Amino acid sequence: MFSVYFKLGLQHILDINGYDHIVFVIALCAIYTLKQWRAVALMVTAFTIGHSLTLTLAIFDIITFSSELIETLIPITILITCIYNIVSKPTLELKKWQLNYWLALLFGFIHGMGFSNFLRSAMMPGQQSIAKQLFAFNIGLEIGQLIIVAFILGLSYIAIELCKMKQREWVLFVSGIAFGIATIILLG
């Protein structure tokens, strides 16, 4: 049963039909280079923690929320991340890293709410404990996000190191595309 929920988590984050999560992770990574992969991995883990906590609370009916509100908030999290990327300078300065970490955690709460209704209906009572199902799902989610991180950091390496694009131009390019997609989602 672990593999079923692991695959579900992996598919959730990598599903092109749920591209809002992919766009968010890409926006989160936009200001970093391959050399800074550890910082990005920690931020993505913060996002997973937020996502996991919300899923758990929703699965056990501890929190409830309006689906319409969440569907509006998800693209707003992408827009805020893009704006942060555009107005900040790329650095690993501790203060900025902490802000990114907390934003990723907070936005993970919101994104987790967006998937909780589906996951609640996919849970199989009696097959395994809900905790094991959630654990497997979240491990799949984390691995999927790390695949996206590896992809976007690989592209940043090609753009910045091989094609000699300035990092600031890369940040503006990636954040601008993510901003445009989030705007379309928000208005759609």
N, C-alpha and C positions, 0 to 999 in steps of 0.2 A: 504493500500500500504506500510505502514511502515514495517509491518511484512515481506513482500516479500524481501525488501532490507536488513533488519536486518538479515534474514536467509541467504541471498546471502553473506553478509559479514562474518557471522559465518561459512558458508560452505567454503568460500574462504580460511580462515586461517586453518580450520580443515580438509580440503580435503587432503586425503593421496596422491592423484595424484599431488598436489601442495606442496609436502613435503619440498620443499626448504624453505618455510616460517616457517614451523614447526621446521626444523633443525636450522634455524637462531634464533628463540626464545629460543630453548633449549640451544644453544651455549651462548646466551646472559645471561641466568640464571645460567650457569654452575658454576660460581665462588661464588654463593650466597647460603646461607642456609635458612631454613624456618624462622629463627629468623630475617632475613633481607628482608622479603617479601615486606615491604613498598618501599625499594629502587628498587627492581625488578619491582614492579608495576609502579613506576614512570618512569623507563627506558622503559618499554613496552609502556607506554602512550606516551613517546617521539617518539618511533618508529611509533605509530599510527598517531601522529601529522604529522610526515614527510610523511608517507604513504598517509594521507588524503590531505595534501597540494599538493602533486604531482598529485594525482588523480583529484583533483579539477582543477588544471592548465591544465592538459591534456584533461579533459572533455570539457573545454571551449576553447580548441585549442590555449592556450597561450604558451604552450611548445610542442615541438615535439622532437622525439628522434628515434634512430635506435633500433628496437626490438632486433636485433642480439647483439648490444652493451650491452643492458640491460640484456639479457640472459647470457652474459659473466660476467657482473658485479655482479649479484646476488650471484653466488657461491663465488666470490672473497670477498664479504662482510662477508660471513660465515667464509672463511679462515682467514681473518684479525681478526675477533672476536675470533676465536680459538687460533690464535697466541698470541693475547693480553692475553687471559686467561692463556695460558701456561707460558708466561714470567712474568706475574704479580703475586703478592701475594694477596690472598683473604683478603680484608679489606673494611671497609666503610669510609676510609680516604676521606675527602671532595674532594681533588684534583682528586683522581682516580674515585670517583663517578661522578664528573663532566665530565671527559673524556668519561666514559661509556655512560653517558646521551647524549652527543653530537655525539658520534659515532652511537648510536641507532637512533637519529634524522636524521643524514646524511644518514644512511643506509635505513631508512624508505623512504626517497626520492627515492632511487634507486628501492626498492621493490615495491613502489607504481607505478612506471613507468611500471613495469612488468605486472600489471593487468589492466592498464588504457584502453587499446584497447578493451578488453572484456567488461569491465564495460560500456564503451561508447556505445557499441552496445546493451547492456542490458537495458539502460535507456529508460524510457517510457515517451516521450514528451506528454504533455497534461493531463496525469494522476495525476501528482503531480509536484511540482516544483523540479527542479534538486537539489537544495540545500537540500530539505527534503529527497530525495532519497540518496544523498551522506551522509547525517547525519545518516540515518538509517543503511546504509551499514557500516559506520565507527564505529557505536556503536556495531554492530554485530562482526566486526573485533576485537574490543577491548575486548569484552566478550570472544571470541574465544581464543585470546592470553592469557587472564587471566586463562582460563581453562588449557592451556598448561603450564603456570607458576605454577599453583597449582599442576599439575601432576609432573613436574620435581622437584619442591621443596619438594613434598611428597616423591619422590624417594630419594632425597638427605638426607632427614631426616632418612629414613629407612637405607640407606647406612652408613651415618656418625654417627647417634645417636644409632641406634639399632644394626647394624652390626659392628660398631666400625671401619669403614674405615676412614682413615685420609682424611681430606678435600682436601688436595693437590692431593691425589690419585684419589679422586672423580672428581676433576677438570680435571686432565689429562685423565681419562677414558672417560668422557662425551665429552670433547673437541677433543680428539683423534677420537672418533666415528664421531662427526660432521665434523671434518676436512676430514676424509676419504670419507664421503658421498659428501661433497662439491667438493672434488677432482674428484670424479666420475662424478658429474654433469658437472663440468667444462670441463672435457676431453670427455664427451659423446656427 
